[in-house]
């Protein structure tokens, strides 16, 4: 099975070149909003997200849209605000996110590989009663029932999320690698990398303008 996993968007449209490529699964790992690039206007990032949503609705079984921390802080009921939060456009962003909430999720699993925004640690899963034998359903159902469980936990680690107790929208690479779920490999974005990195059964793919193309999960060198 061929999978194309697209890293953090942040309002950019580089993903468009990948939808032309034949694939079995197209997975966006979240962070559709809060651009680094100052020339991307709020109306542009909203239109960009709407285009992605339309592709998902037209191809529901082939496209997966995951949630990142820069999407999460705009959702209804979430009181936290992270870096580059756009107060003036928050209501408009919240509206398009909530309109698409039925097709957004935290993680997806293929074979023994889980795709999510920042990473799933054993500690966070244990603290939130996640069923590791039914990981995808359990994590996504947790979001439906208690979306606040995915927020940033203040007072632990540091301001960047460097603690294994942080959620799969926030944990950082060092803590994920030290506390990852043994039975799963993981593909994550969230932490910017100069190039795609495979380390100890985790792929870090938040590389500007690039996507991870996996021709066959069974042939990936995860080391």
C-alpha positions as CSV (number, residue, x, y, z in Angstrom):
1,X,0.0,0.0,0.0
2,X,1.4,3.4,-1.0
3,X,1.0,6.2,1.5
4,X,1.8,9.9,1.1
5,X,2.1,11.7,4.5
6,X,2.1,15.5,4.3
7,X,3.7,17.4,7.1
8,X,2.6,20.6,8.7
9,X,0.9,22.9,6.2
10,X,0.7,26.2,8.1
11,X,-1.2,27.9,5.2
12,X,1.1,26.7,2.4
13,X,-0.1,25.0,-0.7
14,X,2.9,22.7,-1.5
15,X,0.6,19.7,-0.8
16,X,-1.2,20.3,-4.1
17,X,1.6,18.7,-6.1
18,X,1.2,15.5,-4.2
19,X,-2.5,15.0,-4.9
20,X,-1.6,14.5,-8.5
21,X,0.4,11.4,-7.6
22,X,-1.2,8.0,-7.6
23,X,-1.5,6.7,-4.0
24,X,-3.6,4.5,-1.8
25,X,-3.7,6.8,1.2
26,X,-3.1,10.6,1.5
27,X,-2.5,11.6,5.1
28,X,-2.2,15.2,6.4
29,X,-0.6,15.3,9.9
30,X,-2.2,18.6,10.9
31,X,-1.3,22.2,11.5
32,X,-3.2,23.8,8.7
33,X,-3.1,27.3,10.3
34,X,-0.7,29.8,11.8
35,X,1.7,30.5,9.0
36,X,5.4,31.2,9.4
37,X,5.3,33.0,6.1
38,X,4.1,36.6,6.7
39,X,2.8,36.9,3.1
40,X,0.2,34.2,3.7
41,X,-3.0,36.1,4.6
42,X,-5.7,34.7,6.9
43,X,-8.1,34.4,4.0
44,X,-5.5,32.4,2.1
45,X,-4.9,29.9,4.8
46,X,-8.7,29.5,5.3
47,X,-9.2,28.9,1.6
48,X,-6.3,26.5,1.6
49,X,-7.9,24.5,4.4
50,X,-11.3,24.5,2.6
51,X,-9.6,23.0,-0.5
52,X,-8.1,20.2,1.6
53,X,-11.5,19.6,3.2
54,X,-13.1,19.3,-0.2
55,X,-10.6,16.8,-1.3
56,X,-11.3,14.7,1.8
57,X,-15.0,14.9,1.3
58,X,-14.6,13.9,-2.4
59,X,-12.3,11.0,-1.4
60,X,-13.4,9.9,2.0
61,X,-11.7,6.5,2.0
62,X,-8.4,7.7,0.6
63,X,-7.7,11.0,2.5
64,X,-7.2,11.4,6.2
65,X,-7.0,14.8,8.0
66,X,-5.3,14.8,11.4
67,X,-5.4,17.6,13.9
68,X,-2.3,19.6,15.0
69,X,-1.8,21.9,17.9
70,X,-2.1,25.0,15.7
71,X,-5.6,23.8,14.7
72,X,-6.5,22.6,18.2
73,X,-6.2,26.0,19.9
74,X,-9.0,27.5,17.6
75,X,-11.5,24.8,18.5
76,X,-14.6,25.6,20.5
77,X,-14.1,25.1,24.2
78,X,-10.3,25.3,24.1
79,X,-9.0,28.2,26.1
80,X,-5.2,27.8,25.4
81,X,-3.5,29.9,22.8
82,X,-0.1,28.9,21.3
83,X,2.4,30.7,19.2
84,X,1.2,32.7,16.2
85,X,-2.4,32.4,17.3
86,X,-4.4,34.9,15.2
87,X,-6.9,36.6,17.5
88,X,-8.4,38.7,14.7
89,X,-9.2,35.6,12.5
90,X,-9.8,33.1,15.3
91,X,-13.6,33.2,14.8
92,X,-13.4,32.5,11.1
93,X,-10.8,29.7,11.6
94,X,-12.9,28.2,14.3
95,X,-15.9,28.2,12.1
96,X,-14.3,26.2,9.2
97,X,-12.7,23.8,11.7
98,X,-15.9,23.1,13.5
99,X,-17.7,22.6,10.1
100,X,-15.1,19.9,9.3
101,X,-14.9,18.4,12.8
102,X,-16.7,15.2,11.5
103,X,-13.8,14.4,9.2
104,X,-10.9,15.5,11.5
105,X,-9.2,13.0,13.8
106,X,-6.1,12.7,16.0
107,X,-4.5,9.6,14.6
108,X,-4.9,6.8,12.1
109,X,-3.2,3.4,12.0
110,X,-2.1,1.2,9.1
111,X,-0.7,-2.2,10.0
112,X,1.6,-1.4,12.9
113,X,2.2,2.2,12.0
114,X,0.4,5.1,13.6
115,X,0.2,8.5,12.0
116,X,-0.4,11.5,14.3
117,X,0.7,15.0,14.8
118,X,3.4,14.9,17.5
119,X,3.5,11.4,18.8
120,X,1.8,9.0,21.3
121,X,3.7,8.2,24.4
122,X,3.1,5.3,26.8
123,X,2.7,7.8,29.6
124,X,0.0,9.9,28.0
125,X,-1.9,6.8,26.8
126,X,-1.8,5.3,30.3
127,X,-2.9,8.5,31.9
128,X,-5.8,8.7,29.5
129,X,-6.9,5.1,29.6
130,X,-6.1,4.5,25.9
131,X,-6.7,0.9,24.7
132,X,-3.4,0.1,22.9
133,X,-5.0,-2.9,21.3
134,X,-7.5,-0.6,19.5
135,X,-5.4,2.5,19.4
136,X,-7.0,4.4,16.5
137,X,-10.5,4.1,17.8
138,X,-9.6,4.7,21.4
139,X,-7.6,7.9,20.8
140,X,-10.1,9.4,18.4
141,X,-13.0,8.5,20.7
142,X,-11.1,10.2,23.6
143,X,-11.0,13.4,21.5
144,X,-14.8,13.2,20.8
145,X,-15.5,12.7,24.5
146,X,-12.9,15.0,26.0
147,X,-11.0,17.3,23.6
148,X,-9.4,19.2,26.5
149,X,-7.4,16.1,27.2
150,X,-5.3,17.0,24.2
151,X,-4.2,20.4,25.4
152,X,-0.8,21.5,26.6
153,X,-0.1,20.6,30.2
154,X,1.3,23.6,32.0
155,X,3.9,23.2,34.8
156,X,5.7,20.2,33.4
157,X,8.7,19.9,31.2
158,X,9.3,23.1,29.4
159,X,7.4,25.6,27.2
160,X,8.0,23.5,24.1
161,X,6.3,20.4,25.3
162,X,9.4,18.4,26.4
163,X,7.7,15.9,28.7
164,X,6.3,12.5,28.0
165,X,3.0,13.4,29.7
166,X,2.2,15.9,27.0
167,X,-0.5,15.0,24.5
168,X,-0.1,13.7,20.9
169,X,-0.5,17.3,19.7
170,X,2.5,18.5,21.8
171,X,5.1,16.0,22.8
172,X,8.6,16.5,21.4
173,X,11.0,14.1,19.7
174,X,13.3,13.3,22.6
175,X,10.5,12.4,24.9
176,X,8.6,10.5,22.3
177,X,11.6,8.4,21.5
178,X,12.2,7.6,25.1
179,X,8.6,6.8,25.9
180,X,7.1,5.5,22.7
181,X,4.6,2.7,22.4
182,X,6.7,-0.4,21.7
183,X,4.2,-2.2,19.4
184,X,3.8,0.7,17.0
185,X,6.0,2.6,14.6
186,X,5.0,6.3,14.3
187,X,5.0,9.0,11.7
188,X,4.8,12.5,13.1
189,X,5.2,16.2,12.2
190,X,5.1,19.0,14.8
191,X,8.8,19.6,15.2
192,X,10.5,21.2,12.2
193,X,13.4,19.2,10.7
194,X,15.9,20.1,7.9
195,X,15.3,16.7,6.3
196,X,13.0,13.8,7.1
197,X,14.5,11.7,9.9
198,X,13.9,8.0,10.7
199,X,15.0,7.1,14.2
200,X,14.2,4.1,16.3
201,X,10.8,3.3,14.7
202,X,9.7,7.0,14.4
203,X,9.7,9.1,11.3
204,X,9.8,12.9,11.8
205,X,8.4,14.5,8.6
206,X,7.8,18.2,9.3
207,X,10.1,19.4,6.5
208,X,9.1,22.5,4.7
209,X,7.6,21.8,1.3
210,X,8.1,18.1,1.4
211,X,6.0,15.0,2.0
212,X,6.9,11.5,3.1
213,X,6.2,9.0,0.3
214,X,6.0,5.4,1.5
215,X,5.7,2.8,-1.3
216,X,5.3,-0.1,1.1
217,X,5.2,0.0,4.9
218,X,6.9,-3.4,5.1
219,X,10.0,-2.2,3.3
220,X,10.7,1.0,5.3
221,X,14.0,1.3,7.1
222,X,12.9,2.7,10.4
223,X,16.3,2.8,12.0
